[in-house]
């Protein structure tokens, strides 16, 4: 499922639905990560996100965003949570 082009609807969609879209547009990925267009191109170039194109439209695999965020998470925070 791919959401409408309006990226502002994406966060509302994720907060209100249990099923998030498997593939999202670049604009929706930007909103989710809170980064700009240049940062998104760098993440694609460095193969930190899984992406696909159909014609000129670029889609990002939603789970690759989760993997990126997990890989950049702090171990200190997780260890702190486990001790509590």
Buried (B, 14 or more C-beta within 10 A) or exposed (E): EEBEEEBEEBEEBBEEEEEBBEBBBBBBBBBBBEEEEEEBEEBBEEEBBBBEEEEEEBBBBBEBBEEBEEEEEEEEEEEEEEEE
